[in-house]
Amino acid sequence: MRRLRNEATSPAAASPVPGHGCRRSRAELLAWKGWAYLNTHPRLNRALNRLLGLIGNEIPPAGPIERWTRFREPPHFERTPLHRRVETMGDGDD
């Protein structure tokens, strides 16, 4: 996904994406930097996932999520992480 976005914003004539060369917004840059930071700091990632599991479903949609949910269901956050749910299911050889 990142490679496709990089190709879409590349001004290079050899870019395979039609209509390439659009500008990146500051919000998009900050979102990707935040995503990269969270995914390279496991403790922070676990803490944020735990917090979203506890209160994430209570947060009202705002900004881009509000526009996105006009035509879709809002995201649902599970209380327990996927890896913990898989561990409690057993070894998977059943």
Residue, then its C-alpha position, 0 to 999 in steps of 0.5 A: m500500500r505504501r509503495l502504491r501511494n509513493e508511486a501515485t505521488s511521484p512526479a517521475a514520468a515512469s510512474p505506472v499510476p495514471g494521474h500521478g504526481c499529486r501533492r501529499s498533505r501534511a495530515e497524510l504525512l503526520a498520519w503515516k509518521g504516527w503509524a510508523y512510530l506506533n508500529t516500531h514501538p511495541r509497548l506503545n502499540r500494545a497500550l494503545n490497542r488496549l485503550l482502544g479495546l476499552i473505549g474505542n467503541e464509545i468514541p463518536p465518529a469525527g473527521p474522516i471517519e464520520r464521512w467514511t461511516r456515512f456509507r459503511e459501518p463504523p469500525h469495531f474494536e475488540r477488547t482482547p487482541l487477536h494473538r491472545r484470542v488465538e492462544t486461548m483457542g488451543d494449538g489449532d490442530d483440532 
